[in-house]
Amino acid sequence: MALRYDGATPESGAPITAGERQVGTMGSAARGHGIALIRLDRVAEAEPASITAGGIPIRLIKPDWARFSFPGEIKATE
C-alpha cells in the first residue's frame, strides 16, 4: 500500500498500528512517501483509530486503479 507521512521517516520494518492493534509492516520510505504491507480489513476494524508506523503518523493512499473497498469509504448499496 502506498502511504504519506510528514516529518521523520518511518524505519523499514517498523510495525504499523491502528490504535493498539498491529495491522502491517513498514517497507521503504523517503521524502514523505512510502510503501508498506497492510491488512486493510484490520485497519477498517480499528477505525477511527489513527495509523502510525513506528509511532509516526501515516496516511494510506488508495491508487486510482484500485477497485477494492478502502477503510473510510462509504460502501455502495447493491
C-alpha positions, -999 to 999 in steps of 0.1 A, spaced: 0 0 0 13 35 -8 14 60 20 24 95 30 38 110 62 51 143 75 84 149 94 106 120 104 109 90 81 95 57 95 121 29 97 119 0 73 104 -30 92 86 -8 118 52 -21 129 22 -3 116 -6 1 141 -41 13 141 -49 22 177 -33 -6 197 -36 -32 170 -7 -41 146 -20 -40 110 11 -42 90 48 -36 84 66 -6 70 85 -11 38 107 16 23 102 54 26 118 87 15 108 123 13 72 119 26 63 89 6 65 52 14 52 17 8 40 -9 33 23 -43 37 -10 -36 54 -41 -56 63 -69 -32 52 -95 -53 69 -78 -48 102 -74 -11 96 -112 -9 89 -119 -28 121 -98 -3 141 -115 28 127 -115 57 136 -81 50 153 -50 68 139 -25 48 119 12 50 128 44 34 116 69 31 145 50 59 162 50 82 132 15 92 118 9 79 83 -19 84 57 -28 55 34 -33 63 -3 -57 43 -25 -44 40 -61 -67 54 -88 -68 20 -104 -79 1 -73 -114 -13 -72 -114 -28 -37 -131 -12 -8 -109 11 13 -112 20 50 -132 51 55 -151 48 22 -189 45 22 -199 12 7 -223 14 -22 -256 -3 -19 -261 -31 -43 
